[in-house]
Amino acid sequence: KKVTLTGDATQASFNLSAVSAVNITGNLTLSGNISGTSIGTVFVDGKMDITQNFIYGAGNSGVVFIVKGNVSIAPIVTRVDAVIISAGIIYTAGEFCATSSTSASQLTVNGSLISLDPESRIRFCRNLTDNTLPAEIINHQPKYVVILRNIFSEKFRKFSEIALAIFAALMTSSILASG
């Protein structure tokens, strides 16, 4: 299921009740969870701001965000359950790392943070007052590789089945005609 949203969007703008690919032509602000329980890929043409904890997916469900612009995770966010792939910079403590050490909490990402541009790297910029704890924890989850495969390989699989059926029909008619 493909959904296109024109302009800016929030988590309330769409629902992942079925396997979905969502294209947002503007910016995306997540101040809560997306409704639904399926898998999805969300393409964002602008930037993405995560202002509250983002908890989504269990078992075989989850969401992958592919963002053209920068990604900003607010300092109050303590948990993000997703893979975030960005062509811009990913900031883990607010846009441009503009957070003082006393206002940031420990961040746990259950998924991955991936930067596509070597010049626009991930900026791990959280500082905790307690230096015995890591400021950012990334728990990589292999389920997201399966989610991407399931979303993007479905059309190819259908195409190859149709192509094989047409090829078999042509071969059968050719054999009968030469017969």
Disulfide bonds with the S-S distance in Angstrom:
Cys97-Cys125 2.23
